Every structure is written in structure tokens, then in C-alpha cells.
Amino acid sequence: MNDLNRFESKYIKSQSGCWNWTAYLHASGYGVMKYNGRSELAHRVSWMIHRGTIPTKLQILHKCNNRKCVNPEHLYLGTQYDNVQDAIQAGTHTSVHSARYKAALEQIVRTCKSPCKYNNRGDTANVLTIAEQALKG
């Protein structure tokens, strides 16, 4: 059985339009399968089968926010930053809401605001801005 046939035997189409992966799921909730001799995330396999190669430094993101979905119409290319922003907007980026994450950001803000002769002010300003924006959530 070739990769396309194996891929197509491992999902079911739902009324929402999602193609929900029914085979092995990683602990993160994403489907996984062997493709070209390697273990790959199923939504990435879907992209490679239906759209071609995935450019370096880009990821395959879900329009539907369904980790099991492998429908190529629900997938798009994006950066890690795009992926995190999508997760924050969808409310699925749990670390943003965790107490440990918030405490770490608050420590970063305190450290950046305290005078230190070793701080590079440009880098400190960038880190401070990112941390304060994350805390506003």
C-alpha cells in the first residue's frame, strides 16, 4: 500500500468539513504516521501529499483549530509566531494562562526594569515589550 492509500485510510470526514485522524495520536493531540520512512505529524503529511514540500522554517497551521484535522483545505503555511498568535486567539495556548508562565513574565519585567550595567538597553526594551504584551494577554 502506498503512502497516499495509507493516509486516506486513516481519517473520517465530519460534517464540519474536518478530516479527523483516526489512527495513532501523539500526546499533543496531533495525528502521526510513517511517511517516506519517517514518523511525521499527519497534518504535515496531508500538506505534502496535497500541496507539496513545506518550506524551511514554516509550519502547517489549522484554520479550524482541530489538531486531528488533516483536510488540506483547513491547512495553511505560517511561522512559529503565527502559530502562537493563532493559539492565543483561539484560547488554546495554555502556557499563556498558566501561573508559572505569568510569574516568569513578571520576573522578566522586574529584571528588565531594574538598573543593571550589563543590560543591553535595546535587547532589554524588546524583551520588556514582549513580556508586558504577553501579560496583558
C-alpha positions in Angstrom: 0.0 0.0 0.0 1.5 3.4 -0.9 1.6 6.5 1.3 -1.5 8.1 -0.2 -3.6 5.0 0.3 -2.4 4.5 3.8 -3.1 8.2 4.6 -6.6 8.1 3.1 -7.5 5.0 5.2 -6.7 6.8 8.5 -9.3 9.6 8.7 -13.0 10.1 8.5 -14.8 13.2 7.1 -17.0 15.1 9.5 -20.0 17.4 8.8 -17.8 20.3 9.8 -15.5 19.6 6.8 -12.7 18.3 9.0 -11.0 15.1 8.1 -10.4 13.7 11.6 -7.4 11.4 12.1 -8.4 8.0 13.5 -5.0 6.3 13.7 -2.3 7.0 16.2 -2.4 10.3 18.1 0.6 11.9 19.8 0.1 13.1 23.4 -0.3 16.6 21.9 -3.5 15.5 20.1 -1.9 15.5 16.6 -2.1 12.5 14.3 1.1 10.7 13.5 2.1 8.3 10.6 5.1 7.0 8.8 5.8 8.9 5.6 8.8 8.4 3.4 10.3 6.2 6.1 10.0 8.9 8.9 7.4 9.4 11.6 5.6 12.6 10.7 2.6 14.6 12.0 -0.4 13.7 10.0 -1.4 17.3 9.1 2.1 17.8 7.6 1.7 14.6 5.6 -1.6 15.8 4.3 0.1 19.1 3.2 3.0 17.2 1.5 0.6 14.8 -0.3 -1.8 17.5 -1.5 0.3 20.7 -1.8 3.9 19.6 -1.9 7.0 20.4 0.1 6.9 22.5 3.3 9.3 25.5 3.0 12.1 25.6 5.6 11.1 27.5 8.8 7.4 27.3 8.0 4.8 25.2 9.8 1.4 23.8 8.8 -1.3 25.6 10.7 -5.0 24.7 11.1 -7.8 27.2 10.1 -10.2 25.0 12.1 -8.2 24.7 15.3 -8.8 21.0 15.2 -5.5 19.1 15.9 -6.9 15.9 14.4 -7.9 17.6 11.1 -5.9 16.6 8.0 -8.2 18.3 5.4 -5.8 20.3 3.2 -8.4 22.9 2.7 -8.2 23.6 6.5 -4.4 23.9 6.5 -2.1 26.8 5.7 1.5 27.8 5.9 2.7 30.0 8.7 5.5 30.8 11.0 6.0 29.8 14.6 4.9 33.3 15.6 1.7 32.9 13.5 1.1 29.6 15.2 1.4 31.0 18.7 -0.7 34.0 17.9 -3.5 31.7 16.5 -3.3 29.6 19.6 -3.6 32.6 21.9 -6.6 34.0 19.9 -8.3 30.6 20.0 -7.6 30.2 23.7 -5.7 27.0 23.2 -2.2 28.4 24.1 -2.4 27.2 27.7 1.0 28.4 28.8 -0.1 32.0 28.4 -2.7 31.4 31.1 -0.6 29.3 33.5 0.5 30.8 36.8 4.1 29.7 36.2 4.3 31.4 32.9 2.8 34.6 34.3 5.2 34.6 37.2 8.1 34.1 34.9 7.0 37.1 32.7 6.6 39.2 35.8 10.1 38.3 36.9 11.4 39.3 33.4 9.6 42.7 33.7 11.1 43.3 37.1 14.6 42.3 35.9 14.4 44.5 32.8 13.2 47.5 34.8 15.9 47.2 37.4 19.1 49.0 36.7 22.0 46.8 35.6 25.2 47.9 34.0 25.3 44.6 32.0 21.9 45.1 30.3 21.9 45.9 26.6 19.2 48.5 26.6 17.9 47.7 23.1 17.6 44.0 23.9 16.1 44.8 27.3 13.5 47.1 25.8 12.5 44.3 23.3 12.2 41.6 25.9 10.3 44.0 28.2 7.8 44.9 25.5 7.1 41.3 24.6 6.7 40.3 28.2 4.4 43.2 29.0 2.2 42.4 25.9 2.0 38.7 26.9 0.9 39.7 30.5 -1.9 41.8 29.0 -2.8 38.7 27.1 
